[in-house]
C-alpha cells in the first residue's frame, strides 16, 4: 500500500506541473496575436455519428469537458473506491480528520462566495465553485518542497481532496442538472444494474465494464444529468481483486488505475486546462478584478479553504476526536490547509456548469477568480510550509 501511495503521489505531482504549464500556455496564447487561432482551435467542431440513431455534434472544448473529463471522473471513482475499501480511508478513525476537514473546506468557501454575491441571483448559481481542491496542482506544489513536508501531511491532503471530489460529485448530481429525460435516466439506471450484475458474477474483463459505462455516458448525456457522472458510477463497480486461479492478488481496479494515471495526468487534465484556462486580459480593469464574482471565488478559495480545513481540523484535534498527522506541527497543518485553496480543475468545471448559457462576462470573471485564488493559495501555502518545515528540521 505504501508503494502504491508513493506512485500515486509521484504521478499526481508531475501531473500538477503539466497542468500548470498547460494553463500558463493557454493564458499566454489567448493574450497574444494567436488568440484568434486559439479560439478557433477550442471551438473546432467534432461529430460522433452512429447511423441516424445517434448524432453528437459538439465543439472541442465541450468534447473535452463532457467525454474526456468522464475518464478523469472514472479515475477519481477508482481512487475513492480503493481508499474507502483498502486504503487510508478504510479505517474510520483515520478517515474522520480529512472527512471533517473536507466538509468544513466546502461549507465555508460556499458561504463566503454567497456573502459576496447574495444580491445577484445569476452569480449565486456559482456558490459551489470555490468548494473543491485540485489534487494535481496542490501535490505539484508539495513536490517542490520535497522531503521537508512529512508524508502524513501529503496523505492528509490527498484524503481531503478525495473527500472534496466526492462532495463535488454529489453537488454536480443534485444542483447542476438540466431538465431531466425520464426515459434516458431509466436507461442509465439499467446500465448501473448491469454493472452491478457483472460485479456480482465476478466478471474481470475491464473492457466489458467500459462498454456498459460508455452506453451509460450516452444515456446520461441525453438525460440532462451531467454525463461525467457515468465515469464515477462505472468505477464503483470495477472489482477490487481477481480471484481466478493463478491470478490471486491481481486487481482489475489497480491495473486500470495505474494504466489511466499517465493519460489523465499528462493528456486529459492538461488538455482541459488548455481549453478552459484561456482568458483575454485586454481591457480588464481593477474594478472588474474586484467585482463580487471573482472576488468571492478568490476569497472563497484562499480564505474559505484555510478557515474551513484548518478550523475544523483544529477543533476536532482539540476535542480529542482525532490526532494531528504524525510528524507535523500546527504551522505545517496550516500550510496544507492554505494549499487546499488551489481549486483549479474542479472549480472551472463546476463554474462552467453553473454559468452555462449566461453572458461571456461570467466566464471571464470565473477564470479570473479561480486563477487568482488558486495562485494566491499556492504561493502563500508553499511559503508557510517552507518556513515551518525549515523550523521543524
N, C-alpha and C positions, 0 to 999 in steps of 0.2 A: 504493500500500500504506500509506503514512503517513496519507493522508486516511481510509482505511478504519479504521486503528487509532485515530485521533482520534475518529471517530464511535463506534467500539466503546466506547472508554473513557468518552466522554461519556454514552452510553446506560447503561452499567453503573453509573456513578457516581450519576446521577439515580435509577436503579432501586434503588440501595442505600439512598437516603434514603426512597423509597416503602416499601421492605421494612422499614426500621426503624420508620417510623410505623405500619405495619400491625401489627407485633409489639407495639409500645407500646400501641396501641389495644386489642389482644386482652388484654394484661395488665391494663389499666385496667378494661375491661368485666367480665372474669372475677373481679375483686375489688370489684365494685360491686353495687348492688341489681338490676342487669340480668344478673347471672351466669346465672340460670336461662334467660333468653331466649337468651343466647349459646350455652349447651349445646344448647338446642332447635334453634338455627339450624345448628350444625355437625353435628348428628345428624339433620337433616331427611332423610327418605327420598327416594330418586330411583331410577327404574327405566328401563332400556332394554330394549325388547321388539321382537324381530323374529319375528312369528308365535309359534309354540310351540317353534321350534328353538333360539331364543336368548333367554334372560331373565336380565338382570343387575340385581339389586336391591341397592343399597348406600346408606349414609348419605352426606351431602355431603362430609364430611371424607375418606372413602375414595375418592369420585369424584375429588376434588382430588388426592389422593396417588397414585392409580393412573392416571387419564386425563390430567388437566391437567399433572401432572409429566412425563408421557411427552412432551408438547410441549416442556417445558423440556429434557429429555434429548435430544430431537431437535435443538434449537438447540445444545446442548453438542456433539453429534456433528458438526454442521456446522462449528462453530468449531475443533474438533480436526482435522478433515479439512483445512480451509483452512490452518491454521497448519502442519501437518505437510507439506503439499504445496507451498504457495506463500508461507508467512508466515515469522514469526520463527523457527519451529522447523524449517524445511526445511533449514537449514544445520546440519550435525552439531555443529560447534564451538559455534555459538550455543545450540543446544538442550541441550548437555551440562550446563551450570551449573544451569539451572532443573530439569532432569530429575533430577539427583542430589540437588538441594535438596528436591525433592518427595518422593523416596524416603526421605530422612532425616526429612522432615517427616511422613511416615506411620508409619515404624517406631518412632521414639522416643515419640510420644504413645501408640501402642498398648502399648508396654512399660510406660509409666508407669501407664496405666489398669489393665493386668493386675497390676502390683505392688500397687495399692490393692485390687483385687477378686479376687485369686487364690483366696481361701478361699470364694467364693460362685460356684458353677457357673452359676447363672442370670444373675447380674450380669456374669459373664465373657463372656456372649454378646455384650455390647456393646463388645468390645475395639476395634472399628473406628470407634466414634463420634467420637473426637477427632482422626481422621486426615485430615479434609478441610477445605479452605479455602473460605469463602464469597466468591466473586469480587465479587458485587454489593455486599455490605457493606464489604469491605476497600477496594474502589475508591471507594466513597462516602466513606469516611474520608479517603482520599487527596485527593479533590476539595476537602475543606475546607481542605487545606494549599496548594492552588493550585500555582503555578509554582515554589514553593520546592523541590519534590521533582523531581529530574531525570526526564525522560521514560524514560530507560533503566531506572530502578527500577520505573516503572509497567509497562513491558513485562515486566520480570523477575517482578513479582508476578502479572501476568496469565498468564505462561507456567507459573509454579509452580502456580497454581490450575487451569490446563488439565490439566497432568500429574496433579494431585491428583484431578480429576474422572475422568480415565481410569483411575487406580488404584481409585477408589471404584466405578466401573462393574464392574471385574474382581472386586472384593471382593463386591459385591452378587450378581453372577452365580454366584460359586463358593461363598460361605459363607452367603448368606441366601436360599436357595431352599427351597420346601416339597417335599413328596413329589411326584415327577415323574410326569406322564402321558406315556408314550412316544408315543402316537398324536398328541396335540396338539403335542408337541415336533417330531415329524417334519413335521407341517403347517407349523409355524413356519419350519423349515429350508427347506421347499419355497418358502415366500414369499421367503426370502432368495435362493434360487436364481432366482426370477422377477425379483427386483430386480436381481440381477447380469446377467441376460439383457437387461433393459431398458436397463441402463447400457451393455452391450456393443453393443446395437443403436442407441445414441445417441438414445434417446427423451428428449426435452427437456421434456415436459409434467409439471410437478410434481404435478398432481392425480392422475396415474396412479400415481406412486410413493406418494402419500399414501393412495390406496385400498388398495394392497397392504400398506402399512405398518399401516393400521387393521386389516386382516384378521389380520396377524401379531400385533398387540396383543391381539386377542381370543383367538387361539390360545395365546399366552404366558400370558395371564391364566388360562386353563383348564389350562395345563400344569404350573403350580407355580413356574416361573421368573418373577421379578417382571416385570410387563408393561411397565414403563417402559423396559426394555432394548430394546423394539421401536423406540422413538424413536431411540436411538443407531444401531441396526442399519440402519434406513431411511436415516438421514442419510449414512452412509458410502457409499451408492450414488448419491447425488444428483450429477449431472455438474458438474464444476468449470468447464466452458466450453461455450459454444454455438457450434458450427462451421457452423451452417446459413448459407446465402448471405444476406448483408445483415445478419447478426446477430453478426459477429465481435466478440469482446471481451465479449459479454454472458454472464453466468454464472448459470445457474439456482440454484446454491448461494448466490451472493452476494445475488441477489434475494430468496430465501427467508430468508436470514439477516437482511437489512435489514428485511424485512417483518414478521418474527416478533419482533424485538427489543422494539418498544414493547409488544406484547401480553404477552410474557414478563416484561418489567421492571416494567410498571405494572398488570398484572392477575393473571397466573398466580402469580408469586412473592409479591406482597403477599397474595393470597388464601391461598396455602399458609401464609404466616406468620400470618395472622389466624386460620386454622382450627387451627393446630398450636401456637402460642405461648401460648395462654391457659392459665394455671395459677393456681389459688387459693392465695394466700399465707396464708390464715387457718389458724392453728394450726401454722404452720411454726416449728420450734424451731431454735436454733443447733446442736443435736445432729444434726438432720436435714440441715441445710446442710453439716455437716462429716462426713456419712456417707461411707463409702468410694466409693459410686457417683457422687454429684455431685462429690465432691472429686477423684476420679480423672478425670472428664471435664474439669473446670475446669483442673486441673493439667496434664492431657494437652494441652489446647488452648493454654494460656498458656506453661507451661514446656517441654512437649514440642515444640511447634512452633518455639519460639525456639531451643532447643538443636539440634533436628533440621535445620531450614532453615539457620540461621546456621553451625552447626558443620560441616555437610557442605560448605557454600559456602566457608567459610574454609579448610578442608582442601584442597579442590580448587584454589582460587586459589593457596594457598601452595605446592602441589606443582607449579604451573606448567601444570596441565592446563586451566585456564580463566582468563579475565580478569574482573576486577571490572567491574560495569556502569559504563559511561563517565560521568564527571562525578559519581560517587558515592563517598563515603568509607565507612569501616568503620562509623561510627556510624549513617549512614543505612541501610546494609545490615542492621544490627541492628534498626533500627526497622521496616523492611519485614518482617523475619523474625518480629517480635512480632505484626505485623498479620496474618500468616498464621494466627494462632491464632483469628481470627474464623471460626468454623465453623458458623454458624447453620443454613443451609438443609440442606446435605447431612448434617450431624450429626444434626439432628432426623429427617431422612428415614431414615438408617441405624438410628437408635435405635428408630424406630417398627417397623422390620422385626425388629430384634434382640429387642425385648421384646413382640412381638405375642403375645397370649394370656396374658401374665403379669399379676399384680395391678396395680391402678391406681397404687400407690405407685412402681412402676418408672417409669411415665410422668412422674409428678410430679418425681422425682429427676432423670430425664433432662433435663427442661426447666430445672430449677434449675441443673444443671451446665453445660448448653450456653449458657444466657443469661448465667450468671455468668462462665464462662471467656471467652466472646466479648466481653463488656463490658470485662473487665479487659484483654484483649489489645488491644481497640480504643483504650481510653483511654491505656494506657501506650505503645503503639506510636505513637500520634499525638503524645504528649508528647516521646518520643525524637526523632521526625522533626522536630518543630517546633524543638526545641533544637539538634539537629545541623545542620539546614538553615540556621538563623539564623547559626551559626558559620561554615558554608561560605560563605554570602553575604558 
